[in-house]
């Protein structure tokens, strides 16, 4: 107890009635009672495995879409350009490096931006597979926004997290547009 009958929340996170002090949070109460490790933990092999499984599942969702976009970009490259490169003596690797890839770069940029935006807002895959994982191992900004809004009913904080997602998606899109304009100008 502090002077004047007030409780010192920094030393006693548990109130007289045995409940956690809401100013310090449940984590402080559990740590005080020895149920929570206070030292930060490195991700263990199980946590890394969960992240990899979530990333693999996310990749499986996006691969057909990305393949379709890249294939349409490949079909857009005229066959005459590849034939001219072959006549000039370019092998398959040189033809890809100096002909195909420069012409496919804008399409690949679109695929990367769409993939980044989709990954930022990926909610369904993470919720279905892990629910954010134990101790937030696979939690993303989207799952955090969902948690805040619909489980903790902190709608303002959840909306703010959603706005952060929108700003990050916009930043990726603007970086892509900037890169495309620079490539066109050169």
C-alpha positions, 0 to 999 in steps of 0.5 A: 500500500502506498501512503494515504491508503492508496494502493501502489499499482506498480508493486501490487497488480492484484487488488484486495479482492483478488481481481487483477487491477484493470489499470495494469492488465491481466498479464501483470496479474498473472505475472505477479502470481507466477503464471506468466514468463516475464522474459521475452521468448524466442519463437520455438519450432512449433511457432515457426511451423505454424507461421510456415503452415499459414504462409504455405496455405496463403501461397496456395490461395494466391498461386492460381491467380498470380499464375493466370496474371503472369501467363497473360503477361507472357502471351502479350509478348510478341513472338517476333521479339523472341525470334529476333533474340534467337536469330541474334544468338541469345540462348534461353537464359539470355532471352529470358533475362534480356527480352522476356523479363523486361517486358514482363516486369510491369505485370510482375509488379502488379502481381507483387503489389496485389500479393502484398495487399492481399497478405496484409488483409488476409483474415480468413486463412489465419482465422480458420487455420490458427485463429491467430495462433497460440499467444499471437504466433500467427496474428496479423494486423487484420486478425488484430483488427478483427479481435479488437472489433468483434471479440473485445468490442473496442470498435474504435481501436479496431477501426483505427487498425483497419485504417492502418491496413488501408494506409499500408495498402495504399503505400504499396500501391503508390510505390508500385506506381512510382516504380512503373513511372520511373521504368517508363521514363527511362 
